[in-house]
Amino acid sequence: MNGKVIVFKMINGEEIISKCSQCNDNYILESPASSVMQRTKQGVGVGLAPYMPYASGDITLHLPAITATADADIKMENEYNRLFGSG
């Protein structure tokens, strides 16, 4: 899972997308983003916003706060990388 873009579903319903640099007892996230539903001309779409934008460095995500994880869809991974990653 290291270096892959992962989607996390949190117990509060929030979804986070991030590269996971280390996965042991917790997940260490690099440049995590929250998914934000937004209205578009085509209907409803998903946007990305920085998660904890005022934190410095990597963010630790604790296992009890997570309900599910999955690899990001290729389109979402590409958009994440364009906005927050290597481009």
Long-range contacts (C-beta under 8 A, 24 or more apart in sequence): 4-71, 4-72, 5-71, 5-72, 5-76, 5-77, 5-80, 5-81, 5-85, 6-69, 6-70, 6-71, 6-72, 7-35, 7-69, 7-70, 7-71, 7-72, 7-76, 8-61, 8-66, 8-68, 8-69, 9-66, 9-67, 9-68, 9-69, 10-65, 10-66, 10-67, 11-64, 11-65, 11-66, 11-67, 16-51, 16-61, 17-48, 17-72, 17-76, 17-80, 18-51, 18-59, 18-80, 19-85, 21-58, 25-63, 26-60, 26-61, 26-62, 26-63, 27-60, 27-61, 27-63, 27-66, 28-58, 28-59, 28-60, 28-61, 29-58, 29-59, 29-60, 29-61, 30-58, 31-84, 31-85, 32-59, 32-61, 33-80, 33-83, 33-84, 46-76, 48-79, 48-80, 48-83, 48-84, 50-84
